[in-house]
Amino acid sequence: MTILAQTVQLAFKIAIVWTGGFLLAVAVNALLPDKLGITLYGRESALLVPFNRIGFWTCFLAAVTVTALVVLRGMLADIGWRSFQ
């Protein structure tokens, strides 16, 4: 398989991960009420972090992590390190 074919294949995988992550985040946002979450208590006040926000940012960070790993793999392939193929 050529480098171009691998790049196109990885681009489709990244697109699928991003799409799946955001669909999951939208589903979590639609299913969970806004008042359900984790309350963080401080000395003077409390902060409610809703579960739907946690789900969104978890999916977002997972997609960013996968993208970064694929880009790093592509960079390493460009400089000639091929032990991971």
Sequence and secondary structure as in RCSB ss.txt:
>XXXX:A:sequence
MTILAQTVQLAFKIAIVWTGGFLLAVAVNALLPDKLGITLYGRESALLVPFNRIGFWTCFLAAVTVTALVVLRGM
LADIGWRSFQ
>XXXX:A:secstr
  HHHHHHHHHHHHHHHHHHHHHHHHHHHHHS TT EEEEE SS EEEEEHHHHHHHHHHHHHHHHHHHHHHHHH
HHHTT  TT 
